[in-house]
Amino acid sequence: MLSIAENTLYETESTDYYQLYTDNKGKCTAIYFQEDYTKFDEFREKVIGLEGKVNVYIFSWTNGSEFESEFEFEDNISVKSIPQPILDIYKSLNI
């Protein structure tokens, strides 16, 4: 749903922890969707290596702002919160 909202419809990489999408014009969406952050450093390095505008979504029960410092020196990267309706659906499926 996030890749559709960002209009980045082409999946370039998918793991059990994260997905990367592009619009083939330089815009990317990166989504880390696990509560387990053991692969976060790998994800971070991949995101930093992307060119163009990158919107990053990281699963968190909070608003995700605790991850902004991970990308603070990267001008092309914006960390965004996962919309509350998506979190509500996730909660209903996992609680």
C-alpha positions in Angstrom: 0.0 0.0 0.0 2.8 2.4 0.8 4.5 1.9 -2.6 1.2 2.6 -4.3 0.7 5.8 -2.2 4.2 6.9 -3.2 3.7 5.9 -6.8 6.8 3.7 -6.8 5.3 0.6 -8.2 8.4 -1.4 -9.3 9.8 -3.7 -6.6 13.6 -3.8 -6.8 14.4 -5.8 -3.7 12.4 -7.9 -1.2 13.6 -9.7 1.9 11.8 -11.0 5.0 12.6 -7.7 6.7 12.3 -4.9 4.1 11.3 -4.0 0.5 12.6 -1.4 -1.9 10.5 0.1 -4.7 11.2 2.7 -7.5 9.3 4.6 -10.1 12.1 4.1 -12.6 12.6 7.9 -12.7 14.7 8.2 -9.5 12.1 8.2 -6.8 12.3 5.3 -4.3 10.3 4.0 -1.4 12.0 1.8 1.3 10.0 -0.1 3.8 11.3 -1.9 6.9 8.3 -3.8 8.1 9.6 -6.1 11.0 9.6 -5.5 14.7 12.9 -7.3 14.8 15.6 -4.8 13.8 18.5 -7.3 13.3 18.6 -6.5 9.6 18.2 -2.7 10.1 21.9 -1.9 9.5 21.8 -3.8 6.2 18.6 -1.9 5.3 20.1 1.4 6.2 23.2 0.9 4.1 21.0 -0.1 1.1 18.9 3.0 1.5 21.9 5.3 1.8 23.2 3.8 -1.4 20.1 4.8 -3.3 20.1 7.8 -5.6 17.3 10.2 -6.1 14.5 11.0 -3.6 13.9 8.3 -1.1 10.9 8.0 1.3 11.6 5.6 4.1 9.0 3.9 6.3 10.1 1.9 9.3 7.7 -0.2 11.4 7.4 1.1 14.9 4.6 1.2 17.5 5.5 4.8 17.9 5.5 7.5 15.2 8.9 6.3 13.9 10.7 9.5 14.7 13.4 7.6 16.7 14.8 6.5 13.3 15.2 10.0 11.8 18.7 10.3 13.2 19.8 7.2 11.2 19.4 9.3 8.0 19.9 12.9 9.3 22.9 13.6 7.0 21.3 12.3 3.9 19.6 15.2 2.1 17.7 12.9 -0.4 16.1 10.7 2.3 12.9 11.5 4.3 11.7 9.2 7.1 8.0 9.0 7.3 5.5 7.5 9.7 3.5 4.5 8.7 -0.1 5.7 8.6 -2.2 4.9 11.6 -4.8 2.8 9.7 -2.1 0.5 8.5 -0.8 0.1 12.1 -4.3 -0.6 13.3 -4.7 -3.4 10.7 -1.4 -4.8 11.8 -2.4 -4.7 15.5 -5.7 -6.5 14.7 -3.9 -9.3 12.9 -1.2 -9.8 15.5 -2.8 -9.3 18.9 
